[in-house]
Amino acid sequence: MDAAWEQARFLEEALGCEEQLLRPGERLTSLYSLGSVFGESANTDYDDRVTENGKCRSDTRGGPYPYTWHQVTLGPVVVSVSECGGRGHTAADVLDPVVEAHTKATTRVEGAIGWDASAPSDSPEAKVSPEAKVSPSASVPGTTGGA
């Protein structure tokens, strides 16, 4: 349930915002976001999916550079990956590593929680075995933090 509320709060903030301050001296501009629930906009894998694209700018690194961010909800887990490009990088240069990292992370989560990608988590078809459930503080192999 926490994952769903986090996603809802983000959507409320992000979908109406074309610029965001990350921290002093770093900002995202020209933002456009798209969100979809399971079954909408070709989303057949996740409870919720949000994508945001735009430009990133920094007082120290310059810009604007291409920016992309992907976030999905798989049952109780939120997976989020973003990247800001640099001088000479195209939007495709930024998107490719985000898609790769996102795919690796979601595959690990799916295996850890026994995720059935063919149905949303609130349906009877999406079964997570008790043995496969992961606590939020559990470590996931290949990562440097909790799940």
C-alpha positions as a Markdown table, in Angstrom:
| # | Residue | x | y | z |
|---|---|---|---|---|
| 1 | Met | 0.0 | 0.0 | 0.0 |
| 2 | Asp | 2.9 | 2.4 | 0.7 |
| 3 | Ala | 4.2 | 2.0 | -2.8 |
| 4 | Ala | 0.8 | 3.0 | -4.3 |
| 5 | Trp | 0.6 | 6.1 | -2.1 |
| 6 | Glu | 4.2 | 7.1 | -3.0 |
| 7 | Gln | 3.3 | 6.7 | -6.7 |
| 8 | Ala | 0.1 | 8.7 | -6.3 |
| 9 | Arg | 1.9 | 11.5 | -4.5 |
| 10 | Phe | 4.6 | 11.7 | -7.2 |
| 11 | Leu | 2.0 | 11.8 | -10.0 |
| 12 | Glu | 0.1 | 14.6 | -8.4 |
| 13 | Glu | 3.3 | 16.6 | -8.1 |
| 14 | Ala | 5.0 | 15.7 | -11.3 |
| 15 | Leu | 2.3 | 15.7 | -13.9 |
| 16 | Gly | 1.6 | 19.4 | -13.4 |
| 17 | Cys | 5.2 | 20.6 | -13.0 |
| 18 | Glu | 7.4 | 21.5 | -15.9 |
| 19 | Glu | 10.4 | 22.4 | -13.8 |
| 20 | Gln | 11.8 | 21.0 | -10.6 |
| 21 | Leu | 14.7 | 22.0 | -8.3 |
| 22 | Leu | 16.8 | 18.9 | -7.4 |
| 23 | Arg | 19.1 | 20.8 | -5.0 |
| 24 | Pro | 20.6 | 24.2 | -5.0 |
| 25 | Gly | 22.3 | 24.8 | -8.4 |
| 26 | Glu | 20.7 | 21.7 | -10.1 |
| 27 | Arg | 17.3 | 21.7 | -11.8 |
| 28 | Leu | 15.1 | 19.8 | -14.3 |
| 29 | Thr | 13.4 | 21.8 | -17.0 |
| 30 | Ser | 11.1 | 21.2 | -20.0 |
| 31 | Leu | 9.6 | 18.2 | -18.1 |
| 32 | Tyr | 6.8 | 16.1 | -19.4 |
| 33 | Ser | 5.5 | 13.1 | -17.6 |
| 34 | Leu | 3.3 | 10.1 | -18.4 |
| 35 | Gly | 1.7 | 7.7 | -16.0 |
| 36 | Ser | -0.3 | 4.6 | -16.5 |
| 37 | Val | -1.9 | 1.8 | -14.4 |
| 38 | Phe | -1.9 | -1.8 | -15.3 |
| 39 | Gly | -3.7 | -2.3 | -18.6 |
| 40 | Glu | -3.4 | 1.3 | -19.9 |
| 41 | Ser | -0.9 | 2.7 | -22.5 |
| 42 | Ala | 0.6 | -0.8 | -23.2 |
| 43 | Asn | 1.5 | -1.2 | -19.5 |
| 44 | Thr | 1.1 | -5.0 | -19.1 |
| 45 | Asp | 3.9 | -5.5 | -16.6 |
| 46 | Tyr | 3.5 | -3.3 | -13.6 |
| 47 | Asp | 0.8 | -2.0 | -11.2 |
| 48 | Asp | 1.8 | 1.5 | -12.1 |
| 49 | Arg | 4.3 | 3.1 | -14.4 |
| 50 | Val | 5.6 | 6.6 | -14.6 |
| 51 | Thr | 8.0 | 8.1 | -17.1 |
| 52 | Glu | 9.4 | 11.6 | -17.1 |
| 53 | Asn | 11.7 | 13.2 | -19.7 |
| 54 | Gly | 13.2 | 16.7 | -20.0 |
| 55 | Lys | 16.5 | 18.5 | -19.6 |
| 56 | Cys | 18.8 | 18.7 | -16.6 |
| 57 | Arg | 20.9 | 21.8 | -15.8 |
| 58 | Ser | 23.6 | 22.5 | -13.3 |
| 59 | Asp | 25.4 | 25.6 | -12.2 |
| 60 | Thr | 28.7 | 23.6 | -12.2 |
| 61 | Arg | 28.2 | 21.1 | -15.1 |
| 62 | Gly | 26.2 | 23.3 | -17.5 |
| 63 | Gly | 23.4 | 22.1 | -19.6 |
| 64 | Pro | 20.8 | 21.6 | -20.7 |
| 65 | Tyr | 21.4 | 17.9 | -21.1 |
| 66 | Pro | 18.9 | 15.1 | -21.7 |
| 67 | Tyr | 17.2 | 13.7 | -18.7 |
| 68 | Thr | 14.9 | 10.6 | -18.2 |
| 69 | Trp | 13.4 | 8.9 | -15.3 |
| 70 | His | 11.3 | 5.7 | -15.0 |
| 71 | Gln | 9.4 | 4.4 | -11.9 |
| 72 | Val | 7.2 | 1.4 | -11.6 |
| 73 | Thr | 5.3 | -0.3 | -8.8 |
| 74 | Leu | 5.4 | -4.0 | -8.4 |
| 75 | Gly | 3.1 | -5.0 | -5.5 |
| 76 | Pro | 4.7 | -3.5 | -2.4 |
| 77 | Val | 7.9 | -2.4 | -4.2 |
| 78 | Val | 8.7 | 0.8 | -6.1 |
| 79 | Val | 11.6 | 0.7 | -8.5 |
| 80 | Ser | 13.0 | 4.0 | -9.8 |
| 81 | Val | 15.9 | 4.8 | -12.2 |
| 82 | Ser | 17.0 | 8.1 | -13.6 |
| 83 | Glu | 19.9 | 9.6 | -15.5 |
| 84 | Cys | 21.0 | 13.1 | -16.6 |
| 85 | Gly | 23.3 | 13.2 | -19.6 |
| 86 | Gly | 26.3 | 15.3 | -20.2 |
| 87 | Arg | 28.0 | 17.3 | -22.9 |
| 88 | Gly | 27.7 | 15.5 | -26.3 |
| 89 | His | 25.1 | 13.0 | -25.1 |
| 90 | Thr | 21.8 | 12.5 | -26.9 |
| 91 | Ala | 18.4 | 11.5 | -25.4 |
| 92 | Ala | 19.1 | 8.0 | -26.7 |
| 93 | Asp | 22.4 | 7.9 | -24.9 |
| 94 | Val | 20.6 | 8.6 | -21.7 |
| 95 | Leu | 17.7 | 6.3 | -22.3 |
| 96 | Asp | 19.6 | 3.2 | -23.1 |
| 97 | Pro | 21.4 | 2.8 | -19.7 |
| 98 | Val | 18.2 | 3.7 | -17.8 |
| 99 | Val | 16.3 | 1.0 | -19.6 |
| 100 | Glu | 19.1 | -1.5 | -18.9 |
| 101 | Ala | 19.3 | -0.7 | -15.2 |
| 102 | His | 15.5 | -0.6 | -14.9 |
| 103 | Thr | 15.2 | -4.0 | -16.5 |
| 104 | Lys | 17.8 | -5.5 | -14.2 |
| 105 | Ala | 16.3 | -4.0 | -11.1 |
| 106 | Thr | 12.7 | -5.1 | -11.9 |
| 107 | Thr | 13.8 | -8.6 | -12.8 |
| 108 | Arg | 15.5 | -8.9 | -9.4 |
| 109 | Val | 12.5 | -7.6 | -7.6 |
| 110 | Glu | 10.1 | -9.9 | -9.6 |
| 111 | Gly | 12.2 | -12.9 | -8.6 |
| 112 | Ala | 12.5 | -11.9 | -5.0 |
| 113 | Ile | 8.8 | -11.3 | -4.4 |
| 114 | Gly | 7.5 | -13.9 | -6.8 |
| 115 | Trp | 5.8 | -11.3 | -9.0 |
| 116 | Asp | 3.4 | -12.4 | -11.6 |
| 117 | Ala | 3.7 | -9.8 | -14.4 |
| 118 | Ser | 0.5 | -11.0 | -16.1 |
| 119 | Ala | -1.8 | -9.4 | -13.7 |
| 120 | Pro | -2.0 | -6.4 | -11.3 |
| 121 | Ser | -1.1 | -7.2 | -7.7 |
| 122 | Asp | -4.6 | -6.7 | -6.4 |
| 123 | Ser | -6.0 | -9.5 | -8.6 |
| 124 | Pro | -6.3 | -13.1 | -7.6 |
| 125 | Glu | -4.0 | -14.2 | -10.4 |
| 126 | Ala | -1.0 | -12.2 | -9.0 |
| 127 | Lys | 0.2 | -14.5 | -6.3 |
| 128 | Val | 3.3 | -13.8 | -4.1 |
| 129 | Ser | 4.2 | -16.8 | -2.1 |
| 130 | Pro | 4.9 | -16.2 | 1.6 |
| 131 | Glu | 8.4 | -17.7 | 1.2 |
| 132 | Ala | 9.2 | -15.2 | -1.5 |
| 133 | Lys | 8.1 | -12.0 | 0.3 |
| 134 | Val | 10.9 | -9.6 | 1.0 |
| 135 | Ser | 11.0 | -7.2 | 3.9 |
| 136 | Pro | 11.8 | -3.5 | 3.0 |
| 137 | Ser | 15.1 | -3.7 | 4.8 |
| 138 | Ala | 16.2 | -6.9 | 3.2 |
| 139 | Ser | 19.3 | -6.7 | 1.0 |
| 140 | Val | 19.0 | -7.6 | -2.6 |
| 141 | Pro | 22.1 | -9.2 | -4.2 |
| 142 | Gly | 24.0 | -6.9 | -6.5 |
| 143 | Thr | 22.7 | -3.7 | -4.8 |
| 144 | Thr | 24.1 | -1.5 | -2.1 |
| 145 | Gly | 21.1 | -1.1 | 0.0 |
| 146 | Gly | 17.8 | -2.5 | 1.0 |
| 147 | Ala | 15.3 | -3.8 | -1.4 |
